[in-house]
Amino acid sequence: MTTTRFARLLIDAADTLADASDADDAWMRVEAVAARIGASAVNAGAFLRGAPGIAWMRSTMAPDWLDEYAGAEYHDSDPVLQAAIAGTPPPLYDVAARARDTDGTPGAALHAGMLRHGYRYMLTHSWIEGTTGKTLALATEGDPTDLFGHGTARALSAVSAMLSLSLGPPGSGADAARFFGANWQRLSVRETDILSLLAHGLNEGDIADRLRLTEREVWREIRDAARKMDAHSRDQTLALAMSRGLLRL
């Protein structure tokens, strides 16, 4: 790929991603840029470092495939997802090659489904923001090394990094149906208030005084929020809520 073509790709991506008004607008712009570089689908996810939980995930893969993926709970055995949670996602994942390796195992159905929908390769880019690890995965049907010849790896790395900077947490208005593999339920106003105050450094007693509640009521709200997010501690509940953009900070 010539320098001029590479520069044009970066300028086009930057122009498309600029001035996104919110998380959904940014996501639509990421989709558009990904399509221009030959990706048939985009997946993005955030994971708490040092914890098994998924903070949030979203995808532009075919709805029937996402329904199958969620229904069969493929997220429990998806090697790309598990590697992303561990912080070591593969830069290039050849689905067909892995399908041959996993024949006769639980992973066989996952790989067969991906191939059936034309997701032959997965290209991933990961980055860290505070206590949260994030991964962007682009699915392609054709060999990604053929997209731009010898400059493909450089182009995809640069554009993926640019795309990743445009992806933020989905926020409180997100539709649960778009987040697979994560226990996604909206928090109540009171749960949001209490977790927001915790994030500002107040303890349970301070929060009880400010909101005119008992400490037991405060703890009950925290427990209910933890249950909604499948969190196992107060700190994990707070970290998940912050990484999803649910709090008023």
Backbone torsions as a table, in degrees:
resi	resn	phi	psi	omega
1	MET	NA	130.8	-177.7
2	THR	-71.3	160.3	178.8
3	THR	-59.7	-40.0	-179.3
4	THR	-62.0	-42.9	-179.6
5	ARG	-67.1	-39.8	178.6
6	PHE	-63.5	-45.5	179.3
7	ALA	-62.8	-40.0	-179.9
8	ARG	-63.3	-38.9	178.7
9	LEU	-61.8	-45.9	-179.0
10	LEU	-66.4	-41.4	179.4
11	ILE	-64.4	-42.8	179.4
12	ASP	-62.6	-42.6	179.4
13	ALA	-64.3	-44.9	-179.4
14	ALA	-62.0	-42.6	180.0
15	ASP	-63.8	-39.9	-178.6
16	THR	-67.9	-38.9	-174.9
17	LEU	-82.6	-16.5	-175.8
18	ALA	-66.7	146.0	171.6
19	ASP	63.4	28.8	173.5
20	ALA	-61.7	135.5	-173.1
21	SER	-82.5	-27.8	179.8
22	ASP	-160.3	-176.1	-175.8
23	ALA	-62.3	-39.6	-179.5
24	ASP	-68.6	-39.4	177.5
25	ASP	-64.2	-42.7	178.1
26	ALA	-61.5	-40.9	-180.0
27	TRP	-62.7	-42.4	178.6
28	MET	-63.2	-37.3	179.0
29	ARG	-70.4	-36.8	175.6
30	VAL	-61.5	-43.2	176.9
31	GLU	-56.5	-45.1	-176.9
32	ALA	-63.4	-44.3	179.9
33	VAL	-66.3	-42.7	-179.8
34	ALA	-59.9	-41.0	179.5
35	ALA	-62.9	-35.9	-178.4
36	ARG	-68.3	-25.3	179.3
37	ILE	-98.6	12.6	172.4
38	GLY	96.7	7.1	178.7
39	ALA	-82.1	136.1	178.9
40	SER	-90.2	-15.8	178.5
41	ALA	-159.8	155.8	178.6
42	VAL	-123.9	135.1	172.1
43	ASN	-123.5	142.2	175.6
44	ALA	-142.5	145.6	179.7
45	GLY	-153.1	157.3	176.7
46	ALA	-126.7	141.2	-174.4
47	PHE	-136.3	139.7	177.2
48	LEU	-75.3	126.2	-179.6
49	ARG	-66.6	133.0	179.2
50	GLY	79.8	7.6	179.2
51	ALA	-135.2	150.6	-176.9
52	PRO	-79.1	-9.6	-172.1
53	GLY	-75.2	151.4	174.0
54	ILE	-96.0	123.7	179.0
55	ALA	-74.0	-53.0	174.8
56	TRP	-160.6	153.9	176.0
57	MET	-144.3	148.6	172.4
58	ARG	-150.9	159.2	-171.5
59	SER	-154.2	152.4	172.6
60	THR	-106.5	14.7	176.8
61	MET	-64.6	164.6	-176.6
62	ALA	-56.4	133.8	-178.2
63	PRO	-54.8	-38.8	-179.1
64	ASP	-67.5	-31.9	176.9
65	TRP	-71.3	-40.5	178.5
66	LEU	-65.1	-35.8	176.1
67	ASP	-63.8	-43.8	178.2
68	GLU	-64.4	-43.1	-179.2
69	TYR	-58.8	-46.9	-179.1
70	ALA	-70.1	-43.0	-177.6
71	GLY	-64.1	-38.5	179.8
72	ALA	-86.4	-1.8	-179.4
73	GLU	54.6	45.0	178.4
74	TYR	-63.7	-21.2	-179.2
75	HIS	-61.0	-20.5	178.7
76	ASP	-75.2	-21.1	-176.5
77	SER	-126.4	4.4	-179.1
78	ASP	-68.2	113.2	-175.4
79	PRO	-65.7	-33.2	178.4
80	VAL	-68.3	-43.8	179.1
81	LEU	-64.6	-45.6	-178.9
82	GLN	-64.3	-36.9	177.0
83	ALA	-67.4	-36.7	178.3
84	ALA	-64.8	-43.0	178.1
85	ILE	-61.1	-37.2	179.6
86	ALA	-77.4	-8.4	179.3
87	GLY	86.7	14.1	-177.7
88	THR	-132.5	53.7	-179.4
89	PRO	-68.2	144.0	-179.7
90	PRO	-73.0	134.6	178.6
91	PRO	-58.9	-37.4	178.4
92	LEU	-135.9	125.5	-179.7
93	TYR	-119.4	115.9	-179.6
94	ASP	-90.4	102.9	-173.7
95	VAL	-64.4	-41.8	-178.4
96	ALA	-63.6	-42.1	179.5
97	ALA	-64.0	-42.1	179.2
98	ARG	-70.5	-28.4	177.1
99	ALA	-61.9	-40.1	178.1
100	ARG	-66.0	-37.6	-178.4
101	ASP	-71.0	-27.7	-174.7
102	THR	-103.5	10.7	-179.7
103	ASP	-55.0	128.4	179.9
104	GLY	86.3	3.5	179.0
105	THR	-112.9	169.9	178.3
106	PRO	-58.3	-25.3	-179.8
107	GLY	-75.5	-11.0	-176.6
108	ALA	-63.0	-42.9	-178.5
109	ALA	-65.7	-37.9	177.7
110	LEU	-60.7	-50.5	-177.9
111	HIS	-67.3	-37.5	178.4
112	ALA	-63.1	-40.6	179.0
113	GLY	-65.3	-41.0	178.4
114	MET	-62.8	-43.9	179.8
115	LEU	-66.3	-36.6	179.7
116	ARG	-61.7	-30.0	-179.5
117	HIS	-97.6	6.3	175.1
118	GLY	85.9	16.6	179.4
119	TYR	-96.2	82.1	-171.4
120	ARG	-83.8	-33.4	-179.7
121	TYR	-133.1	150.9	173.8
122	MET	-126.1	126.4	176.5
123	LEU	-110.2	128.4	-174.5
124	THR	-122.1	150.2	175.2
125	HIS	-137.7	130.1	-176.9
126	SER	-121.7	153.7	176.6
127	TRP	-155.7	164.4	-176.6
128	ILE	-117.5	134.1	172.6
129	GLU	-128.3	101.7	-178.8
130	GLY	63.4	-122.1	-179.5
131	THR	-93.3	7.2	-176.1
132	THR	-113.9	130.8	172.1
133	GLY	-98.5	139.5	-179.1
134	LYS	-126.8	148.8	179.4
135	THR	-135.6	136.0	173.2
136	LEU	-113.0	128.4	-179.5
137	ALA	-126.4	124.1	178.1
138	LEU	-103.6	129.0	178.2
139	ALA	-98.4	134.1	177.3
140	THR	-131.1	150.8	176.3
141	GLU	-88.8	-39.0	178.5
142	GLY	-88.9	162.6	178.5
143	ASP	-60.7	117.4	-175.7
144	PRO	-63.6	-21.1	178.5
145	THR	-71.1	-11.6	178.3
146	ASP	-93.7	-5.8	-174.5
147	LEU	-62.6	-48.6	-177.7
148	PHE	-132.8	26.4	178.7
149	GLY	65.3	-138.7	-175.6
150	HIS	-66.6	-20.3	-178.6
151	GLY	-89.8	5.1	-174.2
152	THR	-60.7	-49.6	-176.6
153	ALA	-59.3	-43.0	179.7
154	ARG	-64.2	-44.3	-178.4
155	ALA	-64.3	-47.8	-177.3
156	LEU	-66.0	-37.7	178.6
157	SER	-63.4	-44.8	-178.7
158	ALA	-66.8	-45.6	-178.1
159	VAL	-69.7	-38.6	178.2
160	SER	-61.8	-41.5	177.5
161	ALA	-62.1	-39.9	179.3
162	MET	-66.9	-41.7	178.5
163	LEU	-63.0	-41.5	-176.6
164	SER	-61.9	-34.0	-180.0
165	LEU	-68.7	-19.0	-178.8
166	SER	-91.0	-6.9	-176.8
167	LEU	-95.5	117.7	176.7
168	GLY	-115.8	177.0	178.0
169	PRO	-62.7	148.0	-174.4
170	PRO	-68.7	-25.6	177.6
171	GLY	87.5	176.6	-171.5
172	SER	-73.5	-19.9	-177.8
173	GLY	-90.3	7.4	-175.3
174	ALA	-67.4	148.2	178.9
175	ASP	-85.8	123.6	-176.3
176	ALA	-58.6	-29.1	-176.3
177	ALA	-64.5	-19.5	-177.3
178	ARG	-90.8	1.0	-175.0
179	PHE	-120.6	97.7	-174.8
180	PHE	-94.9	148.8	179.1
181	GLY	79.9	0.6	-179.7
182	ALA	-126.5	142.9	177.3
183	ASN	-79.6	94.0	-170.3
184	TRP	-108.6	106.4	173.9
185	GLN	-133.5	145.2	180.0
186	ARG	-73.6	143.9	177.0
187	LEU	-83.0	151.3	174.3
188	SER	-73.6	167.0	178.7
189	VAL	-60.0	-43.4	-178.3
190	ARG	-67.8	-41.1	177.3
191	GLU	-60.2	-41.8	178.5
192	THR	-63.7	-43.3	179.4
193	ASP	-60.0	-46.2	-176.2
194	ILE	-67.0	-45.0	179.5
195	LEU	-66.4	-35.3	177.5
196	SER	-63.7	-40.9	178.5
197	LEU	-68.6	-37.1	174.4
198	LEU	-60.2	-41.8	-179.5
199	ALA	-64.3	-26.1	178.2
200	HIS	-86.0	2.6	173.8
201	GLY	99.3	2.0	178.5
202	LEU	-77.3	148.6	174.6
203	ASN	-94.4	177.7	-174.4
204	GLU	-62.3	-37.1	178.5
205	GLY	-65.3	-43.2	177.9
206	ASP	-61.1	-42.2	-178.4
207	ILE	-65.6	-41.5	178.9
208	ALA	-59.4	-43.9	179.3
209	ASP	-64.1	-43.5	-176.2
210	ARG	-67.9	-38.9	-176.3
211	LEU	-96.0	2.9	179.8
212	ARG	58.1	49.8	176.8
213	LEU	-122.9	169.6	169.9
214	THR	-87.6	159.7	177.4
215	GLU	-62.0	-34.4	178.4
216	ARG	-62.3	-39.1	178.3
217	GLU	-66.5	-38.4	177.7
218	VAL	-62.5	-46.6	179.5
219	TRP	-63.0	-35.7	179.1
220	ARG	-65.0	-39.5	178.0
221	GLU	-65.8	-40.4	177.7
222	ILE	-64.1	-41.9	178.8
223	ARG	-62.6	-41.7	179.7
224	ASP	-65.3	-39.3	177.7
225	ALA	-65.0	-40.0	178.8
226	ALA	-62.4	-41.9	179.4
227	ARG	-62.8	-41.5	-179.7
228	LYS	-61.7	-33.8	-176.1
229	MET	-102.1	5.8	-180.0
230	ASP	57.9	37.8	178.3
231	ALA	-92.5	156.8	-173.4
232	HIS	-113.7	4.5	177.8
233	SER	-160.1	167.1	177.0
234	ARG	-62.1	-43.4	-177.6
235	ASP	-64.9	-39.0	179.0
236	GLN	-69.2	-36.5	176.1
237	THR	-59.9	-45.7	-179.8
238	LEU	-64.9	-42.7	-179.5
239	ALA	-64.2	-41.5	178.7
240	LEU	-64.5	-44.9	-179.4
241	ALA	-62.4	-39.7	179.5
242	MET	-68.2	-43.3	-177.5
243	SER	-68.1	-24.1	178.2
244	ARG	-88.3	-3.3	179.4
245	GLY	72.9	31.5	-174.3
246	LEU	-91.6	-12.5	-171.2
247	LEU	-102.9	160.8	176.3
248	ARG	-97.5	100.9	-174.7
249	LEU	-114.8	NA	NA
